[in-house]
Amino acid sequence: MPGTQVVLADDDVLLREGLASLLQRSGLEVIGQAGDAGQLLALVRETRPQLAIVDIRMPPTNTVEGLQAAAQIREEHPEIGILVLSAHAEAEHAMQLLASGGGIGYLLKSRVTDVEEFVDTARRIAKGGSVVDPALVQELVSARRRDDPLDVLSAREREVLSLMAEGRSNAGIARRLWVTEGTVEKHVRSILTKLGLAETDDDHRRVLAVLTFLEAR
């Protein structure tokens, strides 16, 4: 049975080849590679992968070409998962991307060193999940304004929200916090209610809890 089909886009050939090798050894199928945004868009249109892994900064200006290409892919092919890699935690870029729906991930390149976690993240995004890098979550929490919409949450609820934003399941959060899964479910319901978000199991709705804060910055 074929693995998840992936295309990679990064102008750093060594990093790209290393990533391709890592993914293929882990059972994913890398069906194409690109060195710039134009090549990536052409590749996606031709191959229709399940997941596109994209560096934010690519030629010619090495600013946000990858992000712009990701937005274009989302517009043309909303069913394709997109995992954006960045050298830095940039809240504005993450907010724009995550607001576009499920099947989106934002990870720091340094996270790729944890092979098992990275591959698991790639698979979850390909299946429609949403994942935010823990470092980005921490930046958002640290940068809260005085009129922070998260003020309505308890300290424990904020902790649960941060773990939700990392893409962890209720069971995963329970293991991390040493509480029961039922306790986590109560916290999640409370968070969604306090932030005015309808109760649902949808991954994207869980990430919207974090976006509620982002949009108030």
Secondary structure, 3 states (H helix, E strand, C coil): CCCCEEEEECCCHHHHHHHHHHHHHCCCEEEEEECCHHHHHHHHHHHCCCEEEEECCCCCCCCCHHHHHHHHHHHHCCCCEEEEEECCCCHHHHHHHHCCCCCEEEEEHHHHHCHHHHHHHHHHHHCCCEEECHHHHHHHHHCCCCCCHHHHCCHHHHHHHHHHHCCCCHHHHHHHHCCCHHHHHHHHHHHHHHCCCCCCCCHHHHHHHHHHHHCCC
